[in-house]
Amino acid sequence: MNPAFFPFMTLVYFAVLIATGWAVLRLIPSDEKERYPAELWLPVSFALGIAFQGIVYMLSLLILRQVWFPIYIMSSLVLFGTLFYKHPRLSFARFQGFDLALGPEDKQYRILYWLAWTMVITMVAVLIFQALTFTMNIYYDGKSIWIYKSKLLFHEHTIFSEAFLDPLRVHYHRDYPLLMPIANYNLYNFLGAESDDFVRILNIVFLMFFLLFLFHWSARFTNRSLATLIVFFFAAYPYTWYWARGGIGITNGDVDFPLACFAAFSAGLYYFYWREKKLYYLILASILCGLCLVTKKEGMVAFAVIYAANGLKWLATPKNQKVVVLKHGLMALGITILVAAPGSILSAMMPNLYDEKFFDMIRPENLDFVHKRYPIIISEFIGDVSRVDKWSFFWYFYLVIVILSIRNWFARGSFFLDAIIILWMTAYTIVYIFTPLNLIFHITTSLGRLLGHFFPIVFLRIVLFYGEWRTMALSKKL
Protein backbone atom coordinates (compact mmCIF):
# COMPACT_ATOMS: atom_id res chain seq x y z
CA MET A 1 0.00 0.00 0.00
CA ASN A 2 1.12 3.53 -0.74
CA PRO A 3 2.52 5.05 2.49
CA ALA A 4 0.41 8.13 1.80
CA PHE A 5 -2.62 6.07 2.89
CA PHE A 6 -1.02 4.93 6.16
CA PRO A 7 -2.58 7.69 8.32
CA PHE A 8 -6.06 6.97 6.96
CA MET A 9 -5.73 3.19 7.36
CA THR A 10 -4.41 3.68 10.90
CA LEU A 11 -7.59 5.60 11.71
CA VAL A 12 -9.63 2.80 10.13
CA TYR A 13 -7.81 0.25 12.30
CA PHE A 14 -8.60 2.11 15.51
CA ALA A 15 -12.20 2.67 14.38
CA VAL A 16 -12.60 -1.09 13.84
CA LEU A 17 -11.05 -1.80 17.25
CA ILE A 18 -13.48 0.55 18.98
CA ALA A 19 -16.45 -0.73 16.94
CA THR A 20 -15.76 -4.39 17.75
CA GLY A 21 -15.17 -3.53 21.39
CA TRP A 22 -18.41 -1.57 21.49
CA ALA A 23 -20.22 -4.56 19.98
CA VAL A 24 -18.85 -6.80 22.77
CA LEU A 25 -19.82 -4.16 25.34
CA ARG A 26 -23.29 -3.92 23.84
CA LEU A 27 -23.85 -7.66 24.31
CA ILE A 28 -23.17 -7.63 28.06
CA PRO A 29 -26.54 -7.62 29.90
CA SER A 30 -27.23 -4.56 32.02
CA ASP A 31 -30.03 -2.37 33.23
CA GLU A 32 -31.41 -0.66 30.14
CA LYS A 33 -32.08 2.43 32.24
CA GLU A 34 -28.34 2.92 32.61
CA ARG A 35 -26.70 5.60 30.49
CA TYR A 36 -22.96 5.18 30.13
CA PRO A 37 -21.06 8.33 29.06
CA ALA A 38 -18.57 8.26 26.20
CA GLU A 39 -15.63 8.90 28.52
CA LEU A 40 -16.36 5.49 30.09
CA TRP A 41 -17.55 3.31 27.22
CA LEU A 42 -14.95 4.52 24.70
CA PRO A 43 -11.88 3.45 26.75
CA VAL A 44 -13.57 0.17 27.69
CA SER A 45 -14.59 -0.43 24.06
CA PHE A 46 -11.01 0.13 22.93
CA ALA A 47 -9.73 -2.39 25.49
CA LEU A 48 -12.43 -4.91 24.54
CA GLY A 49 -11.52 -4.41 20.88
CA ILE A 50 -7.94 -5.34 21.71
CA ALA A 51 -9.28 -8.36 23.61
CA PHE A 52 -11.55 -9.52 20.76
CA GLN A 53 -8.79 -9.15 18.21
CA GLY A 54 -6.31 -11.03 20.40
CA ILE A 55 -8.66 -13.89 21.23
CA VAL A 56 -9.64 -14.39 17.57
CA TYR A 57 -6.05 -14.68 16.42
CA MET A 58 -4.97 -16.77 19.41
CA LEU A 59 -7.78 -19.26 18.81
CA SER A 60 -6.77 -19.30 15.15
CA LEU A 61 -3.23 -20.21 16.17
CA LEU A 62 -4.47 -22.94 18.51
CA ILE A 63 -6.93 -24.47 16.04
CA LEU A 64 -5.46 -23.73 12.60
CA ARG A 65 -1.85 -23.08 13.72
CA GLN A 66 -1.90 -19.94 11.55
CA VAL A 67 -3.22 -16.38 11.60
CA TRP A 68 -4.95 -14.85 8.61
CA PHE A 69 -6.42 -11.36 8.30
CA PRO A 70 -9.69 -12.59 6.66
CA ILE A 71 -10.45 -14.62 9.80
CA TYR A 72 -10.49 -11.43 11.86
CA ILE A 73 -12.66 -9.61 9.31
CA MET A 74 -15.20 -12.46 9.16
CA SER A 75 -15.27 -12.77 12.96
CA SER A 76 -15.91 -9.04 13.26
CA LEU A 77 -18.81 -9.24 10.80
CA VAL A 78 -20.33 -12.12 12.77
CA LEU A 79 -19.94 -10.08 15.97
CA PHE A 80 -21.72 -7.11 14.40
CA GLY A 81 -24.47 -9.46 13.22
CA THR A 82 -25.20 -10.52 16.78
CA LEU A 83 -26.20 -6.95 17.61
CA PHE A 84 -29.46 -7.52 15.75
CA TYR A 85 -30.39 -10.32 18.15
CA LYS A 86 -32.55 -9.23 21.06
CA HIS A 87 -33.25 -11.68 23.85
CA PRO A 88 -36.73 -11.10 25.32
CA ARG A 89 -35.47 -11.55 28.89
CA LEU A 90 -32.28 -9.57 28.68
CA SER A 91 -31.83 -5.81 28.75
CA PHE A 92 -28.75 -3.89 27.68
CA ALA A 93 -27.15 -0.62 28.63
CA ARG A 94 -27.44 2.49 26.53
CA PHE A 95 -24.57 4.73 25.62
CA GLN A 96 -24.31 8.50 25.55
CA GLY A 97 -22.11 10.72 23.45
CA PHE A 98 -19.65 13.23 24.85
CA ASP A 99 -21.23 15.66 27.24
CA LEU A 100 -18.78 18.52 27.62
CA ALA A 101 -21.29 20.92 29.14
CA LEU A 102 -20.35 22.33 32.53
CA GLY A 103 -22.68 22.25 35.50
CA PRO A 104 -23.86 25.43 37.24
CA GLU A 105 -21.11 25.19 39.88
CA ASP A 106 -18.43 24.87 37.18
CA LYS A 107 -19.32 27.70 34.82
CA GLN A 108 -17.09 30.20 36.58
CA TYR A 109 -14.15 28.01 35.53
CA ARG A 110 -15.15 27.83 31.84
CA ILE A 111 -11.96 29.41 30.47
CA LEU A 112 -9.73 27.22 32.66
CA TYR A 113 -11.75 24.14 31.63
CA TRP A 114 -11.27 24.64 27.89
CA LEU A 115 -7.67 25.77 28.31
CA ALA A 116 -6.86 22.51 30.15
CA TRP A 117 -8.49 20.40 27.42
CA THR A 118 -6.59 22.35 24.75
CA MET A 119 -3.30 21.67 26.52
CA VAL A 120 -4.06 17.95 26.89
CA ILE A 121 -4.94 17.61 23.20
CA THR A 122 -1.77 19.51 22.29
CA MET A 123 0.37 17.17 24.41
CA VAL A 124 -1.10 14.08 22.74
CA ALA A 125 -0.57 15.67 19.31
CA VAL A 126 3.09 16.33 20.20
CA LEU A 127 3.53 12.67 21.17
CA ILE A 128 2.02 11.51 17.88
CA PHE A 129 4.29 13.92 15.99
CA GLN A 130 7.33 12.55 17.84
CA ALA A 131 6.31 8.97 17.07
CA LEU A 132 5.95 9.68 13.34
CA THR A 133 8.94 11.92 12.79
CA PHE A 134 11.68 11.00 15.29
CA THR A 135 13.97 8.01 14.95
CA MET A 136 12.74 5.15 17.08
CA ASN A 137 14.57 4.69 20.35
CA ILE A 138 16.90 1.69 20.34
CA TYR A 139 15.28 -0.19 23.18
CA TYR A 140 15.90 -3.88 23.67
CA ASP A 141 12.48 -5.12 24.77
CA GLY A 142 10.49 -3.05 22.29
CA LYS A 143 12.40 -4.06 19.17
CA SER A 144 13.70 -7.55 19.93
CA ILE A 145 10.64 -8.98 21.69
CA TRP A 146 7.33 -7.29 20.98
CA ILE A 147 7.76 -5.66 17.56
CA TYR A 148 9.93 -8.53 16.35
CA LYS A 149 7.12 -10.98 17.18
CA SER A 150 4.70 -8.79 15.23
CA LYS A 151 6.92 -8.88 12.16
CA LEU A 152 7.32 -12.65 12.38
CA LEU A 153 3.55 -13.04 12.51
CA PHE A 154 3.13 -10.69 9.57
CA HIS A 155 5.59 -12.60 7.37
CA GLU A 156 5.15 -16.18 8.57
CA HIS A 157 1.51 -16.13 9.79
CA THR A 158 2.34 -18.54 12.61
CA ILE A 159 4.36 -19.02 15.77
CA PHE A 160 4.99 -22.67 14.94
CA SER A 161 7.98 -21.94 12.74
CA GLU A 162 11.76 -22.03 13.09
CA ALA A 163 11.79 -18.42 14.25
CA PHE A 164 9.96 -19.50 17.41
CA LEU A 165 11.09 -23.12 17.75
CA ASP A 166 14.65 -23.37 16.41
CA PRO A 167 17.23 -22.61 19.15
CA LEU A 168 19.70 -21.47 16.46
CA ARG A 169 17.44 -18.56 15.51
CA VAL A 170 18.17 -15.51 17.67
CA HIS A 171 14.81 -14.79 19.25
CA TYR A 172 14.76 -14.28 23.00
CA HIS A 173 11.65 -14.62 25.14
CA ARG A 174 9.69 -16.73 22.65
CA ASP A 175 7.20 -17.62 25.39
CA TYR A 176 6.25 -14.01 26.17
CA PRO A 177 2.51 -13.17 25.80
CA LEU A 178 1.18 -12.38 22.33
CA LEU A 179 -1.66 -9.89 22.91
CA MET A 180 0.25 -6.74 21.97
CA PRO A 181 2.35 -8.34 19.18
CA ILE A 182 -0.99 -9.42 17.67
CA ALA A 183 -2.28 -5.85 17.97
CA ASN A 184 0.79 -4.60 16.10
CA TYR A 185 0.48 -7.41 13.56
CA ASN A 186 -3.13 -6.51 12.83
CA LEU A 187 -2.18 -2.88 12.27
CA TYR A 188 0.36 -4.12 9.72
CA ASN A 189 -2.53 -5.96 8.04
CA PHE A 190 -4.53 -2.75 7.72
CA LEU A 191 -1.46 -0.89 6.40
CA GLY A 192 -0.44 -3.72 4.11
CA ALA A 193 3.16 -3.31 5.24
CA GLU A 194 5.40 -2.97 8.29
CA SER A 195 5.62 0.44 9.91
CA ASP A 196 7.42 0.96 13.19
CA ASP A 197 6.33 4.58 13.25
CA PHE A 198 2.59 3.90 13.09
CA VAL A 199 2.86 0.96 15.51
CA ARG A 200 4.19 3.38 18.13
CA ILE A 201 0.94 5.32 17.89
CA LEU A 202 -0.86 2.35 19.47
CA ASN A 203 0.56 3.10 22.91
CA ILE A 204 -0.24 6.79 22.54
CA VAL A 205 -3.85 5.80 21.88
CA PHE A 206 -3.72 3.83 25.15
CA LEU A 207 -2.68 7.08 26.84
CA MET A 208 -5.56 8.96 25.21
CA PHE A 209 -8.12 6.45 26.44
CA PHE A 210 -6.65 6.32 29.92
CA LEU A 211 -7.00 10.11 30.08
CA LEU A 212 -10.67 9.72 29.13
CA PHE A 213 -11.16 7.08 31.82
CA LEU A 214 -9.37 9.29 34.34
CA PHE A 215 -11.72 12.15 33.41
CA HIS A 216 -14.77 9.93 34.01
CA TRP A 217 -13.33 8.69 37.31
CA SER A 218 -12.46 12.20 38.49
CA ALA A 219 -15.81 13.67 37.44
CA ARG A 220 -17.59 11.02 39.51
CA PHE A 221 -15.83 12.07 42.70
CA THR A 222 -15.24 15.78 42.10
CA ASN A 223 -16.71 17.94 39.32
CA ARG A 224 -16.09 18.30 35.59
CA SER A 225 -13.89 21.39 35.76
CA LEU A 226 -11.64 19.87 38.43
CA ALA A 227 -11.65 16.53 36.57
CA THR A 228 -10.23 18.30 33.52
CA LEU A 229 -7.44 19.81 35.61
CA ILE A 230 -6.64 16.35 37.00
CA VAL A 231 -6.40 14.95 33.46
CA PHE A 232 -4.10 17.82 32.52
CA PHE A 233 -1.99 17.20 35.62
CA PHE A 234 -1.55 13.52 34.72
CA ALA A 235 -0.73 14.33 31.09
CA ALA A 236 1.83 16.94 32.16
CA TYR A 237 3.27 14.94 35.06
CA PRO A 238 7.06 14.44 34.87
CA TYR A 239 6.79 10.65 34.98
CA THR A 240 4.24 10.58 32.14
CA TRP A 241 6.66 12.48 29.94
CA TYR A 242 9.59 10.38 31.12
CA TRP A 243 7.50 7.41 30.02
CA ALA A 244 6.31 9.06 26.83
CA ARG A 245 9.76 10.05 25.63
CA GLY A 246 10.87 6.43 25.65
CA GLY A 247 11.97 6.16 29.27
CA ILE A 248 10.04 2.93 29.62
CA GLY A 249 7.69 2.56 26.82
CA ILE A 250 4.93 4.74 25.35
CA THR A 251 6.78 5.47 22.11
CA ASN A 252 9.45 2.78 22.02
CA GLY A 253 7.38 -0.31 21.31
CA ASP A 254 7.27 -1.77 24.82
CA VAL A 255 4.06 -3.03 26.46
CA ASP A 256 4.39 -1.77 30.04
CA PHE A 257 1.92 1.05 29.52
CA PRO A 258 -0.82 -1.19 28.00
CA LEU A 259 -0.42 -3.46 31.04
CA ALA A 260 -0.74 -0.44 33.35
CA CYS A 261 -3.90 0.69 31.50
CA PHE A 262 -5.57 -2.73 31.61
CA ALA A 263 -4.80 -3.01 35.32
CA ALA A 264 -6.11 0.51 36.03
CA PHE A 265 -9.30 -0.06 34.02
CA SER A 266 -9.87 -3.36 35.81
CA ALA A 267 -9.20 -1.93 39.28
CA GLY A 268 -11.44 1.07 38.61
CA LEU A 269 -14.32 -1.07 37.34
CA TYR A 270 -13.97 -3.49 40.26
CA TYR A 271 -14.20 -0.47 42.55
CA PHE A 272 -17.42 0.59 40.79
CA TYR A 273 -18.75 -2.94 41.32
CA TRP A 274 -18.03 -2.85 45.07
CA ARG A 275 -19.54 0.61 45.27
CA GLU A 276 -22.72 -0.05 43.26
CA LYS A 277 -22.96 -3.90 43.22
CA LYS A 278 -23.67 -3.97 39.46
CA LEU A 279 -22.67 -7.16 37.64
CA TYR A 280 -22.03 -5.14 34.49
CA TYR A 281 -18.93 -3.59 36.07
CA LEU A 282 -17.81 -6.92 37.49
CA ILE A 283 -17.92 -8.65 34.09
CA LEU A 284 -15.99 -5.85 32.41
CA ALA A 285 -13.39 -5.73 35.19
CA SER A 286 -12.83 -9.49 35.02
CA ILE A 287 -12.32 -9.37 31.22
CA LEU A 288 -9.77 -6.59 31.54
CA CYS A 289 -8.00 -8.40 34.36
CA GLY A 290 -7.66 -11.37 32.00
CA LEU A 291 -5.94 -9.10 29.48
CA CYS A 292 -3.22 -8.36 32.05
CA LEU A 293 -2.26 -12.05 31.98
CA VAL A 294 -1.73 -12.09 28.21
CA THR A 295 -0.03 -8.69 27.91
CA LYS A 296 3.17 -9.26 29.88
CA LYS A 297 4.52 -11.79 32.34
CA GLU A 298 4.21 -9.20 35.10
CA GLY A 299 0.49 -9.38 34.38
CA MET A 300 0.43 -12.43 36.64
CA VAL A 301 1.25 -10.10 39.53
CA ALA A 302 -1.54 -7.73 38.47
CA PHE A 303 -3.99 -10.65 38.34
CA ALA A 304 -2.88 -11.96 41.75
CA VAL A 305 -3.03 -8.65 43.62
CA ILE A 306 -6.36 -7.58 42.09
CA TYR A 307 -8.04 -10.82 43.11
CA ALA A 308 -6.31 -10.79 46.49
CA ALA A 309 -7.73 -7.29 47.07
CA ASN A 310 -11.14 -8.56 46.00
CA GLY A 311 -10.77 -11.38 48.53
CA LEU A 312 -9.96 -8.91 51.31
CA LYS A 313 -12.94 -6.81 50.29
CA TRP A 314 -15.13 -9.93 50.40
CA LEU A 315 -13.99 -10.65 53.97
CA ALA A 316 -15.30 -7.21 54.96
CA THR A 317 -18.67 -7.88 53.28
CA PRO A 318 -21.69 -8.22 55.62
CA LYS A 319 -22.56 -11.84 56.41
CA ASN A 320 -25.93 -11.71 54.69
CA GLN A 321 -24.21 -10.76 51.39
CA LYS A 322 -21.18 -13.06 51.50
CA VAL A 323 -22.71 -15.98 49.56
CA VAL A 324 -24.01 -13.81 46.72
CA VAL A 325 -20.77 -11.85 46.46
CA LEU A 326 -18.75 -15.09 46.53
CA LYS A 327 -20.77 -16.42 43.58
CA HIS A 328 -20.11 -13.19 41.73
CA GLY A 329 -16.40 -13.45 42.51
CA LEU A 330 -16.17 -17.04 41.26
CA MET A 331 -17.97 -16.03 38.08
CA ALA A 332 -15.52 -13.16 37.60
CA LEU A 333 -12.56 -15.47 38.16
CA GLY A 334 -13.95 -17.88 35.58
CA ILE A 335 -14.32 -15.08 33.01
CA THR A 336 -10.75 -13.92 33.67
CA ILE A 337 -9.39 -17.44 33.17
CA LEU A 338 -11.40 -17.92 29.96
CA VAL A 339 -10.11 -14.65 28.51
CA ALA A 340 -6.50 -15.51 29.37
CA ALA A 341 -6.64 -19.21 28.49
CA PRO A 342 -5.82 -19.07 24.72
CA GLY A 343 -2.82 -16.79 25.21
CA SER A 344 -1.58 -18.69 28.25
CA ILE A 345 -1.76 -22.02 26.40
CA LEU A 346 0.19 -20.59 23.46
CA SER A 347 2.88 -19.21 25.77
CA ALA A 348 3.18 -22.58 27.49
CA MET A 349 3.70 -24.24 24.09
CA MET A 350 6.71 -22.05 23.30
CA PRO A 351 10.22 -23.06 24.40
CA ASN A 352 12.11 -20.88 26.84
CA LEU A 353 15.59 -20.89 25.34
CA TYR A 354 16.84 -18.01 27.45
CA ASP A 355 17.90 -18.58 31.05
CA GLU A 356 15.25 -16.38 32.61
CA LYS A 357 13.33 -19.08 34.47
CA PHE A 358 13.39 -17.05 37.64
CA PHE A 359 12.61 -19.73 40.22
CA ASP A 360 14.92 -22.27 38.59
CA MET A 361 17.78 -19.77 38.89
CA ILE A 362 17.42 -19.35 42.66
CA ARG A 363 20.07 -21.33 44.48
CA PRO A 364 20.44 -21.96 48.25
CA GLU A 365 23.77 -20.14 48.24
CA ASN A 366 22.02 -16.99 46.95
CA LEU A 367 19.65 -16.98 49.91
CA ASP A 368 22.52 -16.58 52.37
CA PHE A 369 22.82 -12.94 51.32
CA VAL A 370 19.13 -12.03 51.47
CA HIS A 371 19.40 -10.10 54.74
CA LYS A 372 22.11 -7.89 53.20
CA ARG A 373 19.81 -6.81 50.38
CA TYR A 374 17.29 -4.83 52.42
CA PRO A 375 19.47 -1.68 52.80
CA ILE A 376 20.28 -1.74 49.07
CA ILE A 377 16.63 -2.13 48.05
CA ILE A 378 15.48 0.64 50.40
CA SER A 379 18.30 2.96 49.30
CA GLU A 380 17.62 2.43 45.59
CA PHE A 381 13.88 2.84 46.10
CA ILE A 382 14.24 6.11 48.00
CA GLY A 383 16.71 7.36 45.40
CA ASP A 384 14.34 6.60 42.53
CA VAL A 385 11.12 7.96 44.05
CA SER A 386 12.92 11.12 45.21
CA ARG A 387 13.87 12.16 41.68
CA VAL A 388 12.05 15.44 41.11
CA ASP A 389 12.47 15.20 37.33
CA LYS A 390 10.70 11.82 37.34
CA TRP A 391 8.29 11.46 40.26
CA SER A 392 8.39 14.86 41.97
CA PHE A 393 6.84 14.12 45.41
CA PHE A 394 4.24 11.68 44.11
CA TRP A 395 5.01 8.64 46.27
CA TYR A 396 5.49 10.70 49.42
CA PHE A 397 2.12 12.29 48.77
CA TYR A 398 0.55 8.83 48.47
CA LEU A 399 2.20 7.76 51.75
CA VAL A 400 0.63 10.76 53.49
CA ILE A 401 -2.78 9.80 52.04
CA VAL A 402 -2.48 6.25 53.40
CA ILE A 403 -1.57 7.58 56.85
CA LEU A 404 -4.53 9.98 56.82
CA SER A 405 -6.83 7.12 55.77
CA ILE A 406 -5.79 4.68 58.51
CA ARG A 407 -8.81 5.54 60.62
CA ASN A 408 -11.69 3.26 59.55
CA TRP A 409 -9.42 2.10 56.73
CA PHE A 410 -11.12 -1.27 56.19
CA ALA A 411 -14.54 0.37 56.08
CA ARG A 412 -13.51 2.81 53.38
CA GLY A 413 -14.15 2.01 49.72
CA SER A 414 -10.64 3.23 48.95
CA PHE A 415 -9.22 0.29 50.94
CA PHE A 416 -9.66 -1.82 47.80
CA LEU A 417 -7.28 0.36 45.76
CA ASP A 418 -4.83 0.66 48.65
CA ALA A 419 -4.75 -3.13 48.97
CA ILE A 420 -3.90 -3.49 45.27
CA ILE A 421 -1.11 -0.90 45.46
CA ILE A 422 0.46 -2.21 48.67
CA LEU A 423 0.26 -5.87 47.61
CA TRP A 424 1.72 -5.02 44.20
CA MET A 425 4.61 -3.11 45.75
CA THR A 426 5.19 -5.97 48.19
CA ALA A 427 5.28 -8.53 45.37
CA TYR A 428 7.92 -6.59 43.45
CA THR A 429 9.94 -6.10 46.65
CA ILE A 430 9.96 -9.86 47.19
CA VAL A 431 11.28 -10.30 43.64
CA TYR A 432 14.22 -8.04 44.45
CA ILE A 433 14.86 -9.80 47.76
CA PHE A 434 15.23 -13.21 46.11
CA THR A 435 16.44 -12.25 42.65
CA PRO A 436 19.30 -14.45 41.39
CA LEU A 437 20.43 -11.58 39.15
CA ASN A 438 22.87 -8.87 40.15
CA LEU A 439 20.75 -6.81 42.54
CA ILE A 440 21.98 -3.32 41.59
CA PHE A 441 21.64 -4.10 37.88
CA HIS A 442 18.19 -5.61 38.38
CA ILE A 443 16.86 -2.64 40.36
CA THR A 444 18.35 0.12 38.22
CA THR A 445 17.04 -1.45 34.99
CA SER A 446 13.55 -2.25 36.21
CA LEU A 447 12.38 -0.25 39.25
CA GLY A 448 10.99 2.77 37.38
CA ARG A 449 9.24 0.49 34.91
CA LEU A 450 7.73 -1.75 37.59
CA LEU A 451 6.47 1.21 39.64
CA GLY A 452 4.85 2.45 36.44
CA HIS A 453 2.68 -0.67 36.26
CA PHE A 454 0.50 0.60 39.11
CA PHE A 455 1.25 4.33 38.82
CA PRO A 456 -2.16 4.97 37.13
CA ILE A 457 -3.96 3.11 39.95
CA VAL A 458 -2.19 5.28 42.52
CA PHE A 459 -3.38 8.31 40.58
CA LEU A 460 -6.96 6.99 40.74
CA ARG A 461 -6.50 6.52 44.49
CA ILE A 462 -5.32 10.09 45.01
CA VAL A 463 -8.36 11.42 43.16
CA LEU A 464 -10.58 9.18 45.28
CA PHE A 465 -8.99 10.53 48.45
CA TYR A 466 -9.87 14.07 47.42
CA GLY A 467 -13.41 12.92 46.58
CA GLU A 468 -13.82 11.31 50.01
CA TRP A 469 -12.43 14.39 51.75
CA ARG A 470 -14.71 16.67 49.70
CA THR A 471 -17.78 14.57 50.53
CA MET A 472 -16.97 14.70 54.26
CA ALA A 473 -16.43 18.45 54.12
CA LEU A 474 -19.77 19.01 52.38
CA SER A 475 -21.60 16.72 54.82
CA LYS A 476 -20.22 18.68 57.78
CA LYS A 477 -21.52 21.94 56.26
CA LEU A 478 -24.97 20.41 55.96
Secondary structure, 3 states (H helix, E strand, C coil): CCHHHHHHHHHHHHHHHHHHHHHHHHCCECCCCCEECHHHHHHHHHHHHHHHHHHHHHHHHHHCCCCCHHHHHHHHHHHHHHCCCCCCCCCECEECCCCCCCCCCCHHHHHHHHHHHHHHHHHHHHHHHHHHHCCCCCCHHHHHHHHHHHHHHHHHCCCCCHHHHCCCCCCCCCCCCCHHHHHHHHHHHHHCCCCHHHHHHHHHHHHHHHHHHHHHHHHHHCCHHHHHHHHHHHHHCHHHHHHHHHHCCCCCCCCHHHHHHHHHHHHHHHHHHHHHCCHHHHHHHHHHHHHHHCCCCCHHHHHHHHHHHHHHHHHCCCHHHHHHHHHHHHHHHHHHHHHHHHHHHHHHHCCCCCCCCHHHHCCHHHHCCHHHHHHHHHHHHHHHHCCCCCCCCHHHHHHHHHHHCCCCCCCCCCHHHHHHHHHHHHHHHHHHHHCCCCHHHHHHHHHHHHHHHHHHHHHHHHHHHHHHHHHHHHHHHC
